[in-house]
Amino acid sequence: MPLHTKLAAGAAAVLIVVLGLAAPAHAAEPIPADSAPSGSPSPGSLLSGSTSVDSVEPGYLGDVTLITGDRVTVRRVGARLVPAVDPAPGRAHVHFAVTGDGTRLHVVPDDAWRDLNTGRLDLRLFDVAGLLRAGYGDDRSPDLPLITEDLTPTRQPKDTAAEAWAIRRATATGRVWLDGMRHPSLDVSVPHIGAPAAWAAGYTGRGVTVAVLDTGVDSTHPDLRGRVAAEKNFTSDRTVRDEDGHGTHVAATIASRGTYRGVAPDARLLVGKVCGGAGCPESAILAGMRWAVDSGAKVVNLSLGGPDAAGEDPLEAAVNQLSDRALFVVAAGNDGGSGAETVASPASADAALAVGAVDKHDALAGFSSRGPRVHDAALKPDILAPGVDITAARSRYSFGKPREKHRDLSGTSMATPHVAGAAAVLAQEHPEWTGRQLKAALMASAKPIDAGSYDQGAGRVDLARGVTQSVYASPPSVSMGRQSWPHDDDPLVTKSFSYTNTSTRPVELRLTLTTDAPAATFRLSADRVTVPANGTASVEITADTTVDAPEGPLSARIDAEARTQRVTVPVAIDREPESYDLTFRTVDREGNLSDYNYSFLLGVDPSRYRPVPTIGGVGVVRVRKGRYHLDSVINTRRADGVTADSHKVVIPTVEVTTDKTVTLDAHTAQPISVTFDRLGVRPKAVGAGYSRIGEDRAVFTGVLGDTFERIFIGQLGDPLPDTHFVADIGGAWAIPDRDGDVTATPVAYHLQWFDYGHLPNGFTRHVVDQDLARVRTTYRDQSDRRGATKVWIAKEPRFGTSVGYGLPLSLPQVRTEFHNVDDLTWYAELAQWRKVKNSLRTETVVTSGELAHPPGASTDDQWNSAVFGPGFRPGDWAFRSHDSLTLSLPMYADAGLGRTGTSIVDGGSTALYREGVEVGRSESPGQGSFDVPAESAAYRLETTAARSGVSRYSTSITCVWTFTSVRPPDDRKGKGGVPLPLMVVRFAPEGLDPHNRVTADRVRVPVTIQWNPGTEQTLAALAVEASFDDGRTWRPVPVADGVATIDHPRSARFVSLRARATDSAGNTVEQTTIRAYGSR
């Protein structure tokens, strides 16, 4: 039976902190016991990028295989992300452009640059941080989900990705998107929107089918009993049941008949589960949308979304295509705190009814996303509804107290079902209406609030008015686009819209124009209009942006009134602030304009990069007046048509005060040369780049390859202050065998150089062994047929900018490693992996703290040595902040002190007890967050971890700690809080062979007690026991002067260890390790 595995504490915690992923991170792919390959696998070179300020020790995040077949390992260093690239077989010649800002991390191979520029590839395919966030890491997904040009979902197996990529490039197939992951838009409501008045008129949604595409549903909830007509699961989850609770809450807001009645209590619900534990795959949403309309849904509720971008993405396209058959009511998103242009996709689709949120006082919710729409300034959102503290049904499968039947939630997710329910009520009243007519009627009857059109659309939904009105407008809002700066010659913009009267009598409307803009900005063609019975009447509105008006979004509202009618039409135009066209030309070494480039633009003041495409080697970007930073890596293809020279050219300061054209010319970049006294040394992983340091974040960029022979660097323009710019050049070198393999190299070099204020125009260095630190390192193995990668990461002294490069190695072996010192601080990390088909699977990771090796000195070191178990280095591993205890204990460090480690595990748990009563439990080893009372109390913390297949050793680890804890003072409530007084026992047996076995009958085992940093005490008592039958029986072991002496029976194959320790403060630990090391 295959083992279902997950990653033990340490890596999972890093994922939560740095990438915002759900805990625990786990590897969903089974690890068959017989899948290890024969021989020593060689992964090829590992190319690493750098990171920037606030860097500390590295932490492994995960591996992800790109659509090209290249594998990227992502590490965290401080607040930044560092990639290491293992090119797919046959792709060692490929260069990789890397750009990151701590949230995004793009790693783009050079043979994808042109397709990105022409729009054939989705840039998200190369955001490795985003891929990990979406659950597409190699430990969780054996394939990469894609969507093709005809909106068909497909999955690319990762082990054949390189071959498929070669075919895709050769056949020039159509556009490909990532099947990205969207998320539910979650951050006295039904009477608030006038639903009781509609019910009193007999309209309750009876006979109308509403589809809810969400996290599933708890159809057993009393509020929803009998309301769900059909269910279908589009996710990888086993059932449609709602373990999140979001979908049940949404469904109940639409159609509940219980305590908290829904807007359309007699509507018929179709429930499509399109969101699982990792999020909402776009392919699942697409399939759910088609199923909903094919199943007869008149209204489709989508309380989900993701960031919008220029152009039409697959979900927007589907909404627009399917809206002839149903109305799609979509959450606008919860990013309003970030300001304008934050409406999510697919609410951004033309046909979608995009819903923002208000509170119970009709004030715009601070989280509600705002327009204008990205790129074209179209008017979004369309309408508002209550979305703050909405009470509705709680799924019994979701988080919460079992007896609680309802819960309060906030977000545009909660506003959206109010509008979907209102649409169902209107659809009952007007069964012949299309979805577009329902949208128009809901917007026409909305109640405006005190906000601009780009914030509220038509206003808050008003169902009481909606069921009594006979007039609506088409289109229901007037988007007048964006007028480019300067405005003294702006043309007048005139748009036409019409009023439709669905009654049997003509209606005379009085038109009123309301705006905060100067009076002359907008004008109507008429102030009265008569709409004939069952007919239409047209009106024009004209915008004049030459008037002395504020720059930026301008909005207006047209109210048309007649007795009981009031029809609202929102209007908006964007009067562009002072802006100019910034045109850049990318020229290769042959003097040709080229689309073989990866270029980005950086606004100096906020420091966020924006990849920009070129067409025919020319890119045009509309930017506001100010200072900008341009960067490009430009390829010059060689005669063989396969390899290329990469020229990284940066212009760090581009002052834009008028339309401007700049040229990024490959001739600016000059060669890099690193030579050695020692013969036979060859590069294996190299890179050059820089960090641009801003006030709020740093952006890193670089180009990575297997040799500096084809990488050139250069800068145009003056240097920057040293505090704003850190350049880096470095890599890893080795002595390959005759086949080019370096896994058994006897010598390795890890070298890094930094410069400040500019990217050098070329670089030259000659390396002499005597100037370097020399480390003779012994690497042991934990299991047969495994390889490893050793990464050395250098940190420069001024800003903590860190860069690292790795080399593969076969296990076991002894290798001499050199690194330069030059006021640098070094860290190291060892990742053990196994080869599965054409890809690698990381199994264990051990990370060091700061290493001190003086220049010219020679030291010895050991890695991957037993005993593997909990270990500490500086960091927040276990702490109390106010009334919460947070744990992220590294469970699998090797015997080296000052290291931490993590491992793939089969299972485990963590439980906390207060005065003998369980407080809470986590199903992850060493991990958990527990709320506790303020008062001082005695606590017991237990954690277990089990693994097999990954290692012969430490197959089971159990730790039990006792300690006292009380709420810390208020000044310690921030990040980190007060460390918990935990200690661990470290064992380092002497005389281990390369396979972590001892041969002597009597073995000395040094024992060290480590405390959680900041809680150090003195040791009061220590007892050690050994077992030679996997823990069935135990024998006491003498300990003297910090060394345990163990006599082995000749029959023993493994030695298990148990230790009990008490410190001077009375804290205790009992730590048991089954199969701590081997014996032969």
Secondary structure, DSSP 8 states (H G I E B T S, - for coil): -----EE-TTHHHHIIIII---SS----S---TT---SS------BEE-B--SS--SEEEEEEEE-TTS-EEEEEEETTEEEEEEE--TT-TT--EEEEE-SS-EEEEEGGGHHHHHTTSB-GGGGBHHHHHHTT-STTT-SEEEEEETTS-EEEEEGGGHHHHHHHHHHHT---EEE--EEEE-----TGGGTHHHHHHTT-S-TT-EEEEEES---TTSGGGTTTEEEEEE-SSSSSS--SSSHHHHHHHHHH--SSS--SSTT-EEEEEE--BTTBEEHHHHHHHHHHHHHTT-SEEEE-EEB---SS--HHHHHHHHHTTTSEEEEE--S-GGG-SS---BTTTSTTSEEEEEE-TTS-B-TTS---S-TTT------EEEE-SSEEEE--TTSSS-TT--EEEE-SHHHHHHHHHHHHHHHHHH-TT--HHHHHHHHHHT-B--SS-HHHHTT-B--HHHHTT--EEEESSSEEEEEE-S--TT---EEEEEEEEE-SSS-EEEEEEEEESS-TTSEEES-SEEEE-TT-EEEEEEEE-TTSS--SEEEEEEEEEEETTEEEEEEEEEEE--SEEEEEEEEE-TTS-B-S-EEEEEEESSS--EEEE--BTTEEEEEEESEEEEEEEEEEEE-TTSS-EEEEEEEEEEEEESS-EEEEEEGGG-EEEEEEESSTT-EEEEEEEEEEEE-SS-EEEEEEEES-GGGEEEEE-S----GGGEEEEEEEEEE---TTS--TT-SEEEEEEEEEESS--SSEEEEE-GGGSEEEEEEE--SSSS-EEEEEEEEE-TTT--EEEEEEEEESSEEEEEEE--TT-EEEEEEEEEEEETTEEEEEEEEEE--B---TT-EEEEEES-S--B----SS-SEEEETTEEEEE----B-SSTTEEEEEEESEEEEEEEETTEEEEEESSTTEEEEE--SS-EEEEEEEEEE--SS-SS--EEEEEEEEEE----GGG-STT-EE---EEEEE--SS--TTSEE-SSEEEEEEEEEE-TT----EEEEEEEEESSTTSS-EEE-EETTEEEEE--TT-SEEEEEEEEEETTS-EEEEEEEEEEEE-
